[in-house]
Amino acid sequence: MNRTRYTTCISEELGGSGNPSILTGKGVVCAMEAALDFLNMGTLKEKTVAIQGAGNVAVIIIETLLEKGVKYIYVTECHQNRVDDMKRVLADKANGRLEIQKVPIEDTSVMSYNCDILSPCALGGILNADTIPLINAPIVCGAANNQLGCPEDNQLLKERGITYIVDYVANRMGIVNCANETYGRLPDDPAITRHLGRDWENSVFKITKEILQKAEKEDITPVEAADVLADKASRELHPIWPHRSQHIIKALVDGGWHKGNNIYGSLTTGL
């Protein structure tokens, strides 16, 4: 706050929204539940989940999965300190249901782990022509960004009959955490909790199922279905400032901002 006002996820002590990893992890678990429901596989209880990566979001996912009664969680992580921390922090809660392995950073062995859900929570590009044939899970749902190596890999998942939950759908709650910060906070804030419930039409659970249903009905991939719904949502006008983005873009172009012109005049002095 002393250096710039152009930031989000400010600490809760300073009135901000805090660590976005917490909501991101909870949102990923909601997406997992939606995928299971879509496939008529029941709930997370007694399910096996394999997770690549033990970062901040993965920790929340693991804690939430344990609370929901999963049978077993297998995790691979390339940093020994994270492996040690996870074992220390989660040992009591896991009660024998959690295995964490230290692996080289290039390791992809988790892809072939026999499980109900494979959850990529490390680097992007992990779902590709080399790793997709190894997958031994009916569902892929994780927190990592840009999980597909290339657009064609989306089709490979479909051909293998794997239900893929699009990354930007599963991990959206991190952005929600940031974007809602400017609106202030409430205890058990309904502006947040509705995303994690099952009543609101735009909740993670309902949107995930809508995408999967659309993909099945139209014989397209979940990525294609998600992109269609995202494009449709992007065309909805802002309830307070409709066409605001268009006005800003036009002002930038007309004022020659791309040529280095200061279109804001004295308003920028001292900033």
N, C-alpha and C positions, 0 to 999 in steps of 0.2 A: 504493500500500500504506500510505502514511502517512496517507491521508485516509479510506479506506474499505476494508473487507474484502469488500464486495459487488460484486466485479468479476471479469471473466474476460479471457482473452487477454493476460495479463500477459507482459512481455518474457521471452524465453528466458534472459536473463542473471539474472533473478530466479527462475528455476525454472518459469516459466509456459509456455504453449503457443505464445506468439508471435503473429505476424501471421496471421490466419485467411484472408487473401486467397490465400495459396499453396495451401492445400488446397482452397479454394473453386474456384479456377481449374482445378486438376487434376481435380476432380470433374466440372466442366462438360465437360471434354474426354472423360472417360469416358462421359458421357451422349451426347455427339456420336457416339462410336464405337458405342454401343448402337443409336442411331437408324439409322446407316448399315448395321449388321449386320441389323437388322430389315427394312430395305428392300432387302436384298441388293445394296447399293451398294459393298461391299468395305470397305477401310480408309480412313484419312485421307490416305494417300499419294496425291499428285497431285490432291487436292481443292482447291476454291476456297472460302474462307470470308470473309464480310463481317461486320464487327463495328462496332456502334455504341457508342462510348465507349472511352476509353483510360485507365481508372482502374487501380487496383492489381490488381484481379482480371483485367482484360483483358490486362494485361502478362503475367501468368502463363499465360493461355490462349494468347496469341500465341507466347510462348517454347516452350510445350509443342507447339503445332501445328507450329512450325518444326522441332522435333526429330523429329516424326513424319513429316516429309517432305511437307507440303502443297505444292501447286503455287503458290498465291498467297493473300495475305491483304490485304483492303481494309478500312481503318479510317477512321471519321470521328470527330472530337473537337472540342469547342467551345472548348477552352483552348489557346492557342498554346504555352504553356510545356510542356504535356504532349506536344504534337506534336513540339516540339524535343527533349525528353528521350527520347521513343521512338525518334526517328530516330538520336539519338546512341548510345543504349545498344544498340539492336538491329540497327544497320546491318550489322555484320560477320556476325552470325548469319543475318540475312535473306538476304543475298547476292542482292538484287534481287527477292525474293519478297514484299516488304512495301511497301504504299503507304498513307500516312497523310495525310488531308486535314483542314485546319482548316475548320469549318463553323459557321454560326450555331447557337445552342442549340436553336432551334425546327426545325432542318433534319431532314428525314426521307428525304432522297434515297437513303440507304444501303438503304432498304427495297426499292428497285427494282433493286438491283445483281444482275446475273446470277451466281449462285453455287450451290454445293451446300448450304451451310449459312449461314443468317442468324443472327447471334448478338447479341441485344440485351443490352448490358452497361452501360447508362446509366440513364435515368429509367424509372419505371414507366408503365403506361398507353399504351405505345407501339404495342401491337397493338390496333387499333380499326377502326371502319368506314371511316375515311379511309385508313389505311395498309395494311390487309390486302389490298385489291385490287391494291396495288402490288407485293406480294412476288413475287420471281422466284427462289424457292428451294424445293426440296422439303422442307427441314427447317428448323425454327426452334428453336434451343437456345442459351440465353444465361444470364448471371448476374444480370441485373436482377431486382428484386423486383416483384411485382404487375404483370406485363407486360400483362395484358389490360385494356383500357379498361373493359369491363363483361362480365358473364357471357355475354351473347349473342355476344360476339366469339369465344368458344371455338367456337361452332357455325359461324361464318363461316370459320374456319380449316379445319374439317372439310369444309365444302362445297367449298372450293377444293382439297381434296386435299393440304393441307399437313400434314406430320407435326410436331406441336407437342410439345416436351418441356416438361412443366410446370415452372415456375420453381422451386418448392420441392423438386422432385426433382433437378433439375440442380445447384442451388447449395447443396445440403444440407450439404456438407462444412465450410462455415464454422461452422455450429452444432455439428457433430460436434467440430470443433477446440475450441470453447469448452466444450462439455458434458463432454468427456473430460479436461479440464485437472485437475479435482479428483482424478482417479485416478492422477496422476503420469505420468512419461514413461519410455519405453524407446527405445534406438536401433532404428530401423526398426520402430517399435512395431506389433505385429500388430493391436492394437485400432484402429489407423488404416489400415494398409496393406490390411487385408481389405476395406475399403470401396472401394478403388481397384483391386482385382483382379477376377478373373472366376470365382473358385471359391466364395466365400461367397454364400449364397442372398440375403442382403440387401445385396450390393454395389451401387454405383451402376449398373454395367453391367446386372446381372441384374434389378434392380428396374425400371429403365427399359424393358427388353425385356418384362418381365411386364406392365407397364402398357399398352404398345403392343399386345401380343398380346390382352389382355383387351378393349381398346377395339375392336380389329378383330373379334374373335369375337362381341362383344355389340352391335356397331354403335353404339357410344357414343363420346364424345370422350375423348381422353387425360386431360383434367381430371376428367371424371366417373369414369373408371377409377382414377385416382390417389387421388381423394377416398375411394372405396370401400375401397381398400387401406389408406389412412391411418386411416380410421375403425376398421377391423378391428384394425390394429396398436395403436391407442390403447386398445383394450379389453383388451389383454394385461396381466396383473398384473406389477408390479415383482417381480423374483425375490427381493429381500431384504425390501422393505416393501410387500407387497400392500395395496391400499386406503388407502395413506398419504394420497393427495390427498383422498379422501372424509373421512377422519378430520380433516384440517386444516380443510376447508370446514365440517364440522359443528361443530367447536370454535369457529370464527369466528362462525358464525350463532348458536349457542347462547349464546355469551358476549357477544353484542351488539357485536362489533367494528365493524360497520357504523354503529353509533350513537356511536362514539367511545370505547367502553369499552376499557380496557387489560386484555386477557384473559391477558396473560403475567405480570402482577404485577411483582415485584421483578426478574425475569429481564431486563427491559429497562432497568433503572436503569444509567445511565452509558453506554448505547450511543448 
